[in-house]
């Protein structure tokens, strides 16, 4: 059986494949979502944010990364890359990485470690209250 494809069917198939790859690169795995959080409201249990690691979530539809550099100290950042607005993701034991153009950010300070981004990630105000991370 001969497999003949028209130019149109090849372009459609190629475009669909490229679209799927793009979504896979930028989408990643689902993250927990928290809605309706007011200042002082609980975002997540402190125990869910690994010491020396990063925790990704969505707060009122806005992607955020939290880090606990030392036990009991949590910092938060807007997960929007300052280069062109892609969503940065945590890497295993490393920086926050933008899958679109390769920018990397320090998970504790939000500072740029590698461009093309030149501005740090915007802070996301959080604090620790007892056993919870709350919106500051």
N, C-alpha and C positions, 0 to 999 in steps of 0.2 A: 504494500500500500504506500503510495507516494504522499508525503506530507508537504503540501504547498500552502504557503501563507501569503496573503496579500500584504502589501506595504502597510495598509491601514491596520490590519490585525496585529502585525508585529509592533507598530508604534503604540497601539492601545495596550498590548500586553507588556511592552517595555515600560510604558508610563505607569501602569498599575504596579508593576514590580518596584519601580523607583519610589513611588508614593508609599508603598508598604515599608520599604527600607527606611525612608525618612521618618515615618511615624514611629517605627521601632526605635530609631536612634534618639528621637526627642521625647518619646512617650515614657519609656521605662515602665517599671512596675507601679501598680497603684499605691498611693500613700493614704494614711489615715486622714479623715476630714473632720474638722471641728467647726461648727457653725454657731453664730449668735454669741460670740464671746465679747464680754464687756471688760473694761479695765478692772483688774483684780480677779477676773474669771479664770478658771482652770483650763489650761490648754492640753496638758498631758502630765502623767505621773512622772516625777523626777527619775524613778527607777527605769523608765522606758528610754531615757536618753543615756546612752552608754558613756561611762567615764572615758575620756580620750577619744570618743567617737562622735558620730553625727546622727541625728534623727530628722527625717524628712516628713513633712505633713502639709496639709492645706488648712489655713485658718480663714474662714469666711470666703472661700474660693480663691484665696491668695496663697501661692506656694511659698513655704518658709523652710529654712534649715535651722536646727538647734544643735549646739555643741556643748558638751560638758568637759571643758579642759581639765578641771580638777573636781574632785567630789564636792558637790553642793554648789558649784558655780556654773551657771548656764548663760550662754550668749545666743542671740538669734539674728538671722539675716534674711532679707528678701532673697529668694532664690532666682531672681531675674538677672541674667548676665548683663553687665553694664556696657557690653560691646554692641549687641544688636537684639537683646531681649529674649534670647533662648533661656530655657530653664536649666540651671546648674544642678548637678547631681553629686551625691557623695561617692567617693571612691574608697575602696577597701584600704583603710589606714592611711589615706593620703589626702590630697587637696580636694576641694569642690571643683568639679570639672564641667566645662561647657561642651556639650557634644557637637555643637554646630561649628565652632571655629577654633576650639582648643584652648581657650582661656582657662586659667586655673587660679583659684582663690584660696587663701588660708582660712580653714574652717573656724579658727579661734578669733581672728581679727577682721576677716572679710577682705583683707588687702590682696591686691593682684600679685600673684607669683609668676604668672606667664601670660603674655598678651595673646591676642591683640587688644583685649580690654585694657584701659588705662585708669579707670576709676574703680574704687573698692565697691563691694556689695553694700547696699543700703542696710543699716541696722534695723532689726525688728525688736522692739522693746519688750523684754521678758524679765521676770525675776523669779526667785525661788521663794515659795511660801510653804513651810512645812515639808510635806512629801510631794508637793506639786510644783509644776512650772506654770506660772500665771502671766497673763497679759499685764504689762506694766502701765 
